[in-house]
C-alpha cells in the first residue's frame, strides 16, 4: 500500500513538472507585485513607470519597498502623488 501511494505521489509530481505548473520564483514574484500594485500601473505608460523606477532606485528604502509592494506604492509612500 505504501509503495502504491509513493508511486502515485511521484506520478503527480512528474505530471506537474512536465505541465509547467511550477513557475520560476522571479516570474511568480513579478506577477504578485503587479497584482499588489492594482490597476494604477495600467494607466501609466512603460516610459512613465521606468522614470518612477529610476527615481525610486536612488533611495534604498524605496527600492526595497518597490521590490515588495510595487513601484506605485513605493513611489507614493516616499515621494507623494505621481506627477502624471
N, CA, C and O atoms as a printed pandas DataFrame, in Angstrom:
     atom_number atom_name residue_name chain_id  residue_number  x_coord  y_coord  z_coord
0              1         N          UNK        A               1    0.823   -1.194    0.000
1              2        CA          UNK        A               1    0.000    0.000    0.000
2              3         C          UNK        A               1    0.869    1.261    0.000
3              4         O          UNK        A               1    0.573    2.243   -0.681
4              5         N          UNK        A               2    1.962    1.201    0.794
5              6        CA          UNK        A               2    2.840    2.359    0.848
6              7         C          UNK        A               2    3.518    2.600   -0.492
7              8         O          UNK        A               2    3.696    3.749   -0.899
8              9         N          UNK        A               3    3.891    1.549   -1.169
9             10        CA          UNK        A               3    4.564    1.704   -2.463
10            11         C          UNK        A               3    3.607    2.270   -3.512
11            12         O          UNK        A               3    4.020    3.044   -4.376
12            13         N          UNK        A               4    2.334    1.888   -3.439
13            14        CA          UNK        A               4    1.340    2.432   -4.357
14            15         C          UNK        A               4    1.142    3.934   -4.114
15            16         O          UNK        A               4    1.050    4.711   -5.064
16            17         N          UNK        A               5    1.078    4.331   -2.865
17            18        CA          UNK        A               5    0.943    5.747   -2.524
18            19         C          UNK        A               5    2.156    6.536   -2.998
19            20         O          UNK        A               5    2.016    7.635   -3.537
20            21         N          UNK        A               6    3.331    5.984   -2.800
21            22        CA          UNK        A               6    4.560    6.644   -3.246
22            23         C          UNK        A               6    4.600    6.757   -4.763
23            24         O          UNK        A               6    5.018    7.784   -5.297
24            25         N          UNK        A               7    4.174    5.722   -5.453
25            26        CA          UNK        A               7    4.142    5.735   -6.914
26            27         C          UNK        A               7    3.176    6.795   -7.433
27            28         O          UNK        A               7    3.503    7.524   -8.370
28            29         N          UNK        A               8    2.002    6.886   -6.839
29            30        CA          UNK        A               8    1.022    7.907   -7.240
30            31         C          UNK        A               8    1.578    9.304   -6.972
31            32         O          UNK        A               8    1.439   10.197   -7.808
32            33         N          UNK        A               9    2.195    9.494   -5.835
33            34        CA          UNK        A               9    2.779   10.791   -5.487
34            35         C          UNK        A               9    3.856   11.190   -6.495
35            36         O          UNK        A               9    3.904   12.341   -6.930
36            37         N          UNK        A              10    4.713   10.251   -6.865
37            38        CA          UNK        A              10    5.766   10.535   -7.847
38            39         C          UNK        A              10    5.169   10.862   -9.214
39            40         O          UNK        A              10    5.681   11.729   -9.921
40            41         N          UNK        A              11    4.105   10.185   -9.584
41            42        CA          UNK        A              11    3.437   10.463  -10.863
42            43         C          UNK        A              11    2.825   11.859  -10.870
43            44         O          UNK        A              11    2.888   12.558  -11.882
44            45         N          UNK        A              12    2.246   12.262   -9.769
45            46        CA          UNK        A              12    1.661   13.600   -9.673
46            47         C          UNK        A              12    2.748   14.664   -9.778
47            48         O          UNK        A              12    2.560   15.671  -10.460
48            49         N          UNK        A              13    3.860   14.457   -9.125
49            50        CA          UNK        A              13    4.970   15.416   -9.198
50            51         C          UNK        A              13    5.515   15.483  -10.619
51            52         O          UNK        A              13    5.774   16.574  -11.128
52            53         N          UNK        A              14    5.690   14.347  -11.261
53            54        CA          UNK        A              14    6.193   14.329  -12.637
54            55         C          UNK        A              14    5.222   15.032  -13.579
55            56         O          UNK        A              14    5.649   15.752  -14.482
56            57         N          UNK        A              15    3.935   14.832  -13.382
57            58        CA          UNK        A              15    2.933   15.485  -14.229
58            59         C          UNK        A              15    2.954   16.995  -14.026
59            60         O          UNK        A              15    2.853   17.754  -14.990
60            61         N          UNK        A              16    3.084   17.430  -12.789
61            62        CA          UNK        A              16    3.131   18.869  -12.507
62            63         C          UNK        A              16    4.368   19.516  -13.120
63            64         O          UNK        A              16    4.284   20.604  -13.690
64            65         N          UNK        A              17    5.495   18.861  -13.006
65            66        CA          UNK        A              17    6.724   19.411  -13.563
66            67         C          UNK        A              17    6.675   19.468  -15.087
67            68         O          UNK        A              17    7.150   20.432  -15.687
68            69         N          UNK        A              18    6.115   18.460  -15.705
69            70        CA          UNK        A              18    6.070   18.443  -17.169
70            71         C          UNK        A              18    4.998   19.373  -17.710
71            72         O          UNK        A              18    5.112   19.833  -18.846
72            73         N          UNK        A              19    3.962   19.663  -16.935
73            74        CA          UNK        A              19    2.878   20.532  -17.392
74            75         C          UNK        A              19    3.186   22.002  -17.149
75            76         O          UNK        A              19    2.443   22.864  -17.617
76            77         N          UNK        A              20    4.247   22.306  -16.439
77            78        CA          UNK        A              20    4.595   23.701  -16.183
78            79         C          UNK        A              20    3.786   24.331  -15.070
79            80         O          UNK        A              20    3.592   25.547  -15.069
80            81         N          UNK        A              21    3.310   23.543  -14.127
81            82        CA          UNK        A              21    2.527   24.077  -13.019
82            83         C          UNK        A              21    3.403   24.938  -12.118
83            84         O          UNK        A              21    2.968   25.981  -11.631
84            85         N          UNK        A              22    4.618   24.504  -11.902
85            86        CA          UNK        A              22    5.527   25.260  -11.066
86            87         C          UNK        A              22    6.162   26.364  -11.905
87            88         O          UNK        A              22    6.553   26.131  -13.049
88            89         N          UNK        A              23    6.264   27.561  -11.340
89            90        CA          UNK        A              23    6.855   28.683  -12.061
90            91         C          UNK        A              23    8.146   29.106  -11.377
91            92         O          UNK        A              23    8.374   28.797  -10.208
92            93         N          UNK        A              24    8.971   29.805  -12.108
93            94        CA          UNK        A              24   10.227   30.300  -11.558
94            95         C          UNK        A              24    9.915   31.376  -10.532
95            96         O          UNK        A              24    8.948   32.122  -10.686
96            97         N          UNK        A              25   10.721   31.458   -9.497
97            98        CA          UNK        A              25   10.492   32.386   -8.396
98            99         C          UNK        A              25   10.421   33.831   -8.872
99           100         O          UNK        A              25    9.569   34.583   -8.399
100          101         N          UNK        A              26   11.294   34.245   -9.800
101          102        CA          UNK        A              26   11.283   35.611  -10.291
102          103         C          UNK        A              26    9.988   35.936  -11.022
103          104         O          UNK        A              26    9.435   37.025  -10.870
104          105         N          UNK        A              27    9.518   34.998  -11.803
105          106        CA          UNK        A              27    8.268   35.213  -12.536
106          107         C          UNK        A              27    7.101   35.328  -11.563
107          108         O          UNK        A              27    6.240   36.194  -11.715
108          109         N          UNK        A              28    7.079   34.463  -10.578
109          110        CA          UNK        A              28    5.999   34.489   -9.597
110          111         C          UNK        A              28    6.009   35.788   -8.806
111          112         O          UNK        A              28    4.949   36.364   -8.563
112          113         N          UNK        A              29    7.171   36.257   -8.403
113          114        CA          UNK        A              29    7.219   37.491   -7.620
114          115         C          UNK        A              29    6.818   38.692   -8.463
115          116         O          UNK        A              29    6.226   39.637   -7.943
116          117         N          UNK        A              30    7.131   38.672   -9.760
117          118        CA          UNK        A              30    6.709   39.757  -10.636
118          119         C          UNK        A              30    5.196   39.795  -10.752
119          120         O          UNK        A              30    4.591   40.867  -10.708
120          121         N          UNK        A              31    4.592   38.645  -10.898
121          122        CA          UNK        A              31    3.131   38.582  -11.006
122          123         C          UNK        A              31    2.483   39.061   -9.718
123          124         O          UNK        A              31    1.501   39.802   -9.753
124          125         N          UNK        A              32    3.021   38.647   -8.591
125          126        CA          UNK        A              32    2.459   39.057   -7.307
126          127         C          UNK        A              32    2.593   40.562   -7.117
127          128         O          UNK        A              32    1.655   41.210   -6.653
128          129         N          UNK        A              33    3.756   41.131   -7.471
129          130        CA          UNK        A              33    3.936   42.579   -7.345
130          131         C          UNK        A              33    2.955   43.334   -8.221
131          132         O          UNK        A              33    2.400   44.346   -7.792
132          133         N          UNK        A              34    2.732   42.863   -9.438
133          134        CA          UNK        A              34    1.800   43.528  -10.327
134          135         C          UNK        A              34    0.379   43.473   -9.774
135          136         O          UNK        A              34   -0.375   44.437   -9.908
136          137         N          UNK        A              35    0.016   42.372   -9.166
137          138        CA          UNK        A              35   -1.326   42.269   -8.594
138          139         C          UNK        A              35   -1.474   43.167   -7.375
139          140         O          UNK        A              35   -2.541   43.741   -7.158
140          141         N          UNK        A              36   -0.411   43.298   -6.570
141          142        CA          UNK        A              36   -0.465   44.172   -5.402
142          143         C          UNK        A              36   -0.564   45.634   -5.806
143          144         O          UNK        A              36   -1.205   46.431   -5.120
144          145         N          UNK        A              37    0.066   45.985   -6.910
145          146        CA          UNK        A              37    0.060   47.373   -7.357
146          147         C          UNK        A              37   -1.318   47.807   -7.810
147          148         O          UNK        A              37   -1.601   49.005   -7.834
148          149         N          UNK        A              38   -2.179   46.883   -8.167
149          150        CA          UNK        A              38   -3.526   47.214   -8.591
150          151         C          UNK        A              38   -3.558   47.657  -10.038
151          152         O          UNK        A              38   -2.649   47.366  -10.815
152          153         N          UNK        A              39   -4.607   48.358  -10.382
153          154        CA          UNK        A              39   -4.784   48.784  -11.771
154          155         C          UNK        A              39   -4.139   50.122  -12.044
155          156         O          UNK        A              39   -4.181   50.594  -13.180
156          157         N          UNK        A              40   -3.550   50.747  -11.059
157          158        CA          UNK        A              40   -2.940   52.063  -11.266
158          159         C          UNK        A              40   -1.791   52.005  -12.263
159          160         O          UNK        A              40   -1.571   52.961  -13.006
160          161         N          UNK        A              41   -1.061   50.907  -12.289
161          162        CA          UNK        A              41    0.059   50.797  -13.219
162          163         C          UNK        A              41   -0.425   50.666  -14.656
163          164         O          UNK        A              41    0.326   50.957  -15.586
164          165         N          UNK        A              42   -1.665   50.236  -14.853
165          166        CA          UNK        A              42   -2.201   50.105  -16.203
166          167         C          UNK        A              42   -2.449   51.477  -16.824
167          168         O          UNK        A              42   -2.460   51.605  -18.048
168          169         N          UNK        A              43   -2.646   52.494  -16.006
169          170        CA          UNK        A              43   -2.897   53.838  -16.514
170          171         C          UNK        A              43   -1.623   54.524  -16.968
171          172         O          UNK        A              43   -1.691   55.491  -17.727
172          173         N          UNK        A              44   -0.464   54.055  -16.530
173          174        CA          UNK        A              44    0.810   54.675  -16.861
174          175         C          UNK        A              44    1.483   53.931  -18.006
175          176         O          UNK        A              44    1.324   52.720  -18.161
176          177         N          UNK        A              45    2.235   54.676  -18.800
177          178        CA          UNK        A              45    2.975   54.047  -19.890
178          179         C          UNK        A              45    4.237   53.394  -19.344
179          180         O          UNK        A              45    4.603   53.607  -18.188
180          181         N          UNK        A              46    4.889   52.614  -20.162
181          182        CA          UNK        A              46    6.127   51.948  -19.765
182          183         C          UNK        A              46    7.203   52.986  -19.459
183          184         O          UNK        A              46    7.968   52.818  -18.509
184          185         N          UNK        A              47    7.273   54.056  -20.251
185          186        CA          UNK        A              47    8.271   55.108  -20.022
186          187         C          UNK        A              47    8.023   55.815  -18.700
187          188         O          UNK        A              47    8.970   56.147  -17.986
188          189         N          UNK        A              48    6.754   56.048  -18.366
189          190        CA          UNK        A              48    6.440   56.699  -17.092
190          191         C          UNK        A              48    6.795   55.801  -15.914
191          192         O          UNK        A              48    7.348   56.269  -14.918
192          193         N          UNK        A              49    6.481   54.518  -16.023
193          194        CA          UNK        A              49    6.842   53.589  -14.949
194          195         C          UNK        A              49    8.354   53.495  -14.783
195          196         O          UNK        A              49    8.853   53.399  -13.662
196          197         N          UNK        A              50    9.084   53.522  -15.899
197          198        CA          UNK        A              50   10.541   53.449  -15.836
198          199         C          UNK        A              50   11.115   54.697  -15.169
199          200         O          UNK        A              50   12.080   54.598  -14.412
200          201         N          UNK        A              51   10.543   55.858  -15.434
201          202        CA          UNK        A              51   11.049   57.074  -14.792
202          203         C          UNK        A              51   10.770   57.051  -13.293
203          204         O          UNK        A              51   11.598   57.509  -12.507
204          205         N          UNK        A              52    9.619   56.526  -12.888
205          206        CA          UNK        A              52    9.335   56.380  -11.455
206          207         C          UNK        A              52   10.320   55.409  -10.819
207          208         O          UNK        A              52   10.796   55.633   -9.706
208          209         N          UNK        A              53   10.621   54.330  -11.533
209          210        CA          UNK        A              53   11.550   53.319  -11.033
210          211         C          UNK        A              53   12.948   53.913  -10.842
211          212         O          UNK        A              53   13.621   53.606   -9.857
212          213         N          UNK        A              54   13.387   54.760  -11.778
213          214        CA          UNK        A              54   14.713   55.377  -11.666
214          215         C          UNK        A              54   14.791   56.309  -10.467
215          216         O          UNK        A              54   15.811   56.353   -9.779
216          217         N          UNK        A              55   13.724   57.052  -10.212
217          218        CA          UNK        A              55   13.701   57.939   -9.048
218          219         C          UNK        A              55   13.743   57.117   -7.771
219          220         O          UNK        A              55   14.464   57.455   -6.833
220          221         N          UNK        A              56   12.978   56.050   -7.735
221          222        CA          UNK        A              56   12.876   55.229   -6.529
222          223         C          UNK        A              56   14.163   54.444   -6.254
223          224         O          UNK        A              56   14.475   54.157   -5.099
224          225         N          UNK        A              57   14.907   54.097   -7.304
225          226        CA          UNK        A              57   16.144   53.334   -7.106
226          227         C          UNK        A              57   17.231   54.141   -6.418
227          228         O          UNK        A              57   18.178   53.559   -5.889
228          229         N          UNK        A              58   17.126   55.447   -6.411
229          230        CA          UNK        A              58   18.123   56.283   -5.740
230          231         C          UNK        A              58   18.022   56.180   -4.220
231          232         O          UNK        A              58   18.990   56.471   -3.517
232          233         N          UNK        A              59   16.880   55.774   -3.711
233          234        CA          UNK        A              59   16.646   55.631   -2.281
234          235         C          UNK        A              59   16.553   54.139   -1.965
235          236         O          UNK        A              59   15.674   53.457   -2.491
236          237         N          UNK        A              60   17.438   53.623   -1.118
237          238        CA          UNK        A              60   17.465   52.186   -0.834
238          239         C          UNK        A              60   16.176   51.686   -0.186
239          240         O          UNK        A              60   15.718   50.583   -0.486
240          241         N          UNK        A              61   15.593   52.486    0.697
241          242        CA          UNK        A              61   14.343   52.070    1.334
242          243         C          UNK        A              61   13.209   52.005    0.318
243          244         O          UNK        A              61   12.393   51.084    0.342
244          245         N          UNK        A              62   13.167   52.980   -0.561
245          246        CA          UNK        A              62   12.150   52.997   -1.612
246          247         C          UNK        A              62   12.348   51.820   -2.567
247          248         O          UNK        A              62   11.382   51.194   -3.003
248          249         N          UNK        A              63   13.598   51.530   -2.881
249          250        CA          UNK        A              63   13.895   50.406   -3.776
250          251         C          UNK        A              63   13.448   49.086   -3.161
251          252         O          UNK        A              63   12.908   48.221   -3.849
252          253         N          UNK        A              64   13.677   48.941   -1.857
253          254        CA          UNK        A              64   13.239   47.716   -1.185
254          255         C          UNK        A              64   11.721   47.613   -1.190
255          256         O          UNK        A              64   11.169   46.545   -1.457
256          257         N          UNK        A              65   11.044   48.719   -0.895
257          258        CA          UNK        A              65    9.589   48.702   -0.898
258          259         C          UNK        A              65    9.055   48.441   -2.306
259          260         O          UNK        A              65    8.013   47.807   -2.471
260          261         N          UNK        A              66    9.774   48.932   -3.320
261          262        CA          UNK        A              66    9.382   48.698   -4.701
262          263         C          UNK        A              66    9.406   47.201   -5.006
263          264         O          UNK        A              66    8.526   46.693   -5.701
264          265         N          UNK        A              67   10.404   46.502   -4.492
265          266        CA          UNK        A              67   10.507   45.060   -4.706
266          267         C          UNK        A              67    9.406   44.300   -3.980
267          268         O          UNK        A              67    8.955   43.252   -4.443
268          269         N          UNK        A              68    8.978   44.830   -2.846
269          270        CA          UNK        A              68    7.986   44.137   -2.030
270          271         C          UNK        A              68    6.554   44.504   -2.426
271          272         O          UNK        A              68    5.707   43.626   -2.590
272          273         N          UNK        A              69    6.288   45.799   -2.576
273          274        CA          UNK        A              69    4.910   46.258   -2.764
274          275         C          UNK        A              69    4.591   46.775   -4.146
275          276         O          UNK        A              69    3.421   46.975   -4.471
276          277         N          UNK        A              70    5.596   46.998   -4.968
277          278        CA          UNK        A              70    5.348   47.533   -6.302
278          279         C          UNK        A              70    5.793   48.983   -6.407
279          280         O          UNK        A              70    5.937   49.684   -5.406
280          281         N          UNK        A              71    6.006   49.411   -7.637
281          282        CA          UNK        A              71    6.547   50.738   -7.882
282          283         C          UNK        A              71    5.566   51.845   -7.503
283          284         O          UNK        A              71    5.979   52.874   -6.969
284          285         N          UNK        A              72    4.292   51.654   -7.766
285          286        CA          UNK        A              72    3.296   52.689   -7.469
286          287         C          UNK        A              72    3.230   52.948   -5.970
287          288         O          UNK        A              72    3.258   54.101   -5.538
288          289         N          UNK        A              73    3.145   51.900   -5.183
289          290        CA          UNK        A              73    3.055   52.051   -3.729
290          291         C          UNK        A              73    4.326   52.656   -3.158
291          292         O          UNK        A              73    4.261   53.511   -2.274
292          293         N          UNK        A              74    5.482   52.224   -3.651
293          294        CA          UNK        A              74    6.753   52.724   -3.132
294          295         C          UNK        A              74    6.943   54.197   -3.471
295          296         O          UNK        A              74    7.307   54.991   -2.604
296          297         N          UNK        A              75    6.700   54.567   -4.718
297          298        CA          UNK        A              75    6.884   55.961   -5.114
298          299         C          UNK        A              75    5.929   56.867   -4.339
299          300         O          UNK        A              75    6.324   57.934   -3.870
300          301         N          UNK        A              76    4.695   56.448   -4.209
301          302        CA          UNK        A              76    3.697   57.244   -3.482
302          303         C          UNK        A              76    4.068   57.392   -2.019
303          304         O          UNK        A              76    3.872   58.461   -1.442
304          305         N          UNK        A              77    4.598   56.345   -1.408
305          306        CA          UNK        A              77    4.952   56.407    0.021
306          307         C          UNK        A              77    6.133   57.351    0.263
307          308         O          UNK        A              77    6.149   58.066    1.265
308          309         N          UNK        A              78    7.116   57.364   -0.632
309          310        CA          UNK        A              78    8.315   58.144   -0.374
310          311         C          UNK        A              78    8.317   59.510   -1.040
311          312         O          UNK        A              78    8.966   60.429   -0.541
312          313         N          UNK        A              79    7.612   59.670   -2.151
313          314        CA          UNK        A              79    7.693   60.927   -2.889
314          315         C          UNK        A              79    6.345   61.603   -3.102
315          316         O          UNK        A              79    6.284   62.655   -3.737
316          317         N          UNK        A              80    5.276   61.032   -2.592
317          318        CA          UNK        A              80    3.968   61.643   -2.733
318          319         C          UNK        A              80    3.260   61.183   -3.997
319          320         O          UNK        A              80    3.634   60.175   -4.596
320          321         N          UNK        A              81    2.230   61.931   -4.400
321          322        CA          UNK        A              81    1.451   61.500   -5.564
322          323         C          UNK        A              81    2.273   61.509   -6.848
323          324         O          UNK        A              81    3.227   62.274   -6.991
324          325         N          UNK        A              82    1.888   60.656   -7.762
325          326        CA          UNK        A              82    2.583   60.530   -9.040
326          327         C          UNK        A              82    2.299   61.786   -9.863
327          328         O          UNK        A              82    1.142   62.185   -9.991
328          329         N          UNK        A              83    3.330   62.413  -10.420
329          330        CA          UNK        A              83    3.141   63.721  -11.081
330          331         C          UNK        A              83    2.401   63.657  -12.409
331          332         O          UNK        A              83    2.016   64.709  -12.919
332          333         N          UNK        A              84    2.183   62.506  -12.990
333          334        CA          UNK        A              84    1.469   62.456  -14.261
334          335         C          UNK        A              84    0.296   61.526  -14.189
335          336         O          UNK        A              84   -0.422   61.361  -15.176
